[in-house]
């Protein structure tokens, strides 16, 4: 291919990875050109704890003691308004089902949270409880896609990919963006699949996509050399393949060829760095005890929380845990009890561990699901047995570290935990706030694609939630 047939994107892409890239600091280089900070950051990295299926805010975070007076009554039409329903409850009676759980005050400000999250209650002074989050997505696939990529439509860059693209790497031996799905969970019903596009790079160069770790065997597929292939043989093979790829790039000027070279080199370095990362044998008993007994089981949420801390130590930019099993349309209390046992102590342990190592200050931790649950019940409703449908109009999230105020709650819902009455926070606002804490203006972090300047927060307005910032 002649230089006259070279596309503008390929040309500037190759420039960004060539002489210009060599002159810039590593943490300011991203494929396609140089990016960097828009202002002084409060955080360097993110740990996102994604509760796939949708936690019930009414049973965990949003205390509504007066709702017991309306148990068994239909939800008033004035509360429902013209909001959407899923097909599961569209034509059903909307019967109020209060939470069966007791709530307690935690932290120096006495913030209410469910008794099922007593370990998290113990670190309430480090937590910010946002009770006024909302979204438009009413089903799981668009809900998860919205949270992970900023839009309900599949195929867009994930948040971790945006950070890799915008800020570059802090550790040359590990990926910028690592995904840790739990191998098992306690809520056994209505479990949706996870799909790699939730951590995909979309229109961004593919070097920015997430790397999903496996719970058994090699943490990353094909990480180990085949039998009979030594590290020195692998090195010679990569040198030869690298020369061929460079020759190919000089002919075609396709930036993805450079991505291939870079990722092959990364894979070689990961053969040493990943086994070291995942070996927890040198962790102290006191540290392991923070995360609870499940930390010893590969693929558990507890083990993944410990690995997330180890990744934070090694400056992985974006770490995302997925824990499924929260879609409780029936018999919520039974499933909720198990799910809370799965995540309560390990999440609190992660916060404590980060804090004692001086990492919480510049690590932003976010615990959230794709939406909340309704105050009206599903299934055979009794005081101790009920289910809840999807509810995007209001739900809760916990944040900690990274310049977020601890020991506060933000936003309020109505008496039914059905509508927001104070300080609404859209998912886009949460994304804008997370980027802001990392030194990025969501309006300036863009990528040219199909005639648009694509960005994580899309074309609709989004605002940084100043009220939760320290």
BELUR-V853763 format. One record per backbone hydrogen bond with DSSP energy under -1.0 kcal/mol. CO is the residue of the C=O (numbers start at 0). NH is the residue of the N-H. If there is no record, write none. Layout:
# BELUR-V853763
CO_NH, CO_NH
This chain:
# BELUR-V853763
1_4, 6_10, 7_11, 8_12, 9_13, 10_14, 11_15, 12_16, 17_21, 18_22, 19_23, 24_27, 25_28, 27_34, 29_32, 32_29, 44_363, 45_318, 46_365, 47_320, 48_367, 49_51, 49_322, 50_53, 51_325, 56_60, 56_61, 59_113, 63_66, 64_67, 65_68, 66_69, 67_70, 69_72, 72_95, 75_78, 75_79, 76_80, 79_82, 85_89, 92_94, 93_74, 94_376, 95_71, 101_114, 103_112, 105_110, 106_109, 110_105, 112_103, 113_116, 116_120, 117_121, 119_122, 120_123, 122_125, 123_126, 123_406, 126_406, 126_407, 127_398, 128_409, 129_396, 131_424, 132_394, 133_426, 138_142, 139_143, 140_144, 141_145, 142_146, 143_147, 144_148, 145_149, 147_158, 157_161, 158_162, 159_163, 160_164, 161_165, 162_166, 163_167, 170_173, 175_317, 176_210, 177_319, 178_212, 179_321, 194_197, 195_198, 196_199, 198_209, 199_157, 200_203, 204_207, 205_208, 210_178, 218_213, 219_222, 225_228, 229_233, 230_234, 231_235, 232_236, 233_237, 234_238, 235_239, 236_240, 237_241, 238_242, 239_243, 240_244, 241_245, 242_246, 243_247, 244_248, 245_249, 246_250, 247_251, 248_252, 253_256, 254_258, 255_259, 256_260, 257_261, 258_262, 259_263, 260_264, 261_265, 262_266, 263_267, 264_268, 265_269, 268_271, 268_272, 269_273, 271_275, 272_276, 273_277, 279_282, 283_287, 284_288, 291_294, 292_295, 293_296, 296_299, 298_182, 299_303, 300_304, 301_305, 302_306, 303_307, 304_308, 305_309, 306_310, 307_311, 308_312, 309_313, 310_315, 311_314, 316_45, 317_177, 318_47, 319_179, 320_49, 321_181, 325_327, 326_328, 327_387, 330_334, 331_335, 332_336, 333_337, 334_338, 335_339, 336_340, 337_341, 338_342, 339_343, 342_346, 343_347, 344_348, 345_349, 346_350, 347_351, 348_352, 349_353, 350_354, 351_355, 352_356, 353_358, 353_359, 354_357, 359_362, 359_401, 361_43, 361_44, 363_46, 364_399, 365_48, 366_397, 367_50, 371_390, 374_96, 377_386, 384_381, 385_331, 386_377, 388_373, 390_371, 391_134, 394_132, 396_129, 397_366, 398_127, 399_364, 400_403, 402_469, 407_128, 409_130, 411_420, 411_421, 413_416, 418_413, 421_411, 424_133, 425_429, 426_430, 427_431, 428_432, 429_433, 430_434, 431_435, 432_436, 434_439, 435_438, 436_41, 436_42, 438_37, 438_38, 440_443, 440_444, 443_445, 446_453, 448_451, 451_448, 451_453, 453_446, 454_457, 463_465, 464_467, 465_468, 467_404
